[in-house]
Amino acid sequence: MYVCNCNGIREREVRAAIEAGAKRPVEVFIACETRAQCARCVCDMRQMIDDHGEALRYAAE
């Protein structure tokens, strides 16, 4: 599934960037060698980053 239609960034690419340490959408764009255009995907990226952090917290318990 595409997260960012403007840049063709797929969900798996966002997840890979987050796994590699991206904590903000701008870091996801840098990891994908792109930059925000319309920025409609930023909210989805933030949610994915938050979900990842939440999963790590539960895994650590």
C-alpha positions as CSV (number, residue, x, y, z in Angstrom):
1,M,0.0,0.0,0.0
2,Y,1.2,3.5,-0.8
3,V,1.6,5.9,2.2
4,C,2.8,8.8,0.0
5,N,1.4,8.9,-3.4
6,C,3.4,12.0,-4.5
7,N,6.7,10.2,-3.9
8,G,5.6,6.6,-4.4
9,I,6.6,5.6,-0.8
10,R,5.1,2.3,0.2
11,E,4.2,1.2,3.7
12,R,7.1,-1.3,3.8
13,E,9.6,1.6,3.0
14,V,8.1,3.7,5.8
15,R,8.3,0.8,8.2
16,A,12.0,0.1,7.2
17,A,12.8,3.8,7.8
18,I,11.2,3.6,11.3
19,E,13.0,0.4,12.1
20,A,16.2,2.1,11.1
21,G,15.5,4.8,13.6
22,A,13.3,7.5,12.0
23,K,11.4,9.3,14.7
24,R,9.8,12.0,12.6
25,P,8.2,12.1,9.1
26,V,11.1,14.2,7.8
27,E,13.5,11.4,8.7
28,V,11.3,9.0,6.7
29,F,11.5,11.3,3.7
30,I,15.3,11.5,4.1
31,A,15.6,7.7,4.4
32,C,13.6,7.4,1.2
33,E,15.6,10.2,-0.5
34,T,12.6,12.3,-1.1
35,R,10.9,15.3,0.5
36,A,7.3,16.2,1.4
37,Q,5.2,17.6,-1.4
38,C,1.5,17.8,-0.5
39,A,2.2,16.5,3.1
40,R,-1.1,14.5,3.3
41,C,0.9,11.4,4.2
42,V,2.6,13.1,7.2
43,C,-0.3,12.2,9.6
44,D,-0.2,8.6,8.5
45,M,3.6,8.5,9.0
46,R,3.3,10.0,12.5
47,Q,0.7,7.3,13.3
48,M,3.0,4.6,12.1
49,I,5.9,6.0,14.2
50,D,3.7,6.2,17.3
51,D,2.4,2.7,16.7
52,H,5.9,1.4,16.4
53,G,6.9,3.1,19.7
54,E,3.9,1.7,21.4
55,A,4.7,-1.8,20.2
56,L,8.2,-1.5,21.5
57,R,7.0,-0.4,24.9
58,Y,4.6,-3.4,25.2
59,A,7.3,-5.8,24.0
60,A,9.7,-4.5,26.7
61,E,7.2,-5.3,29.5
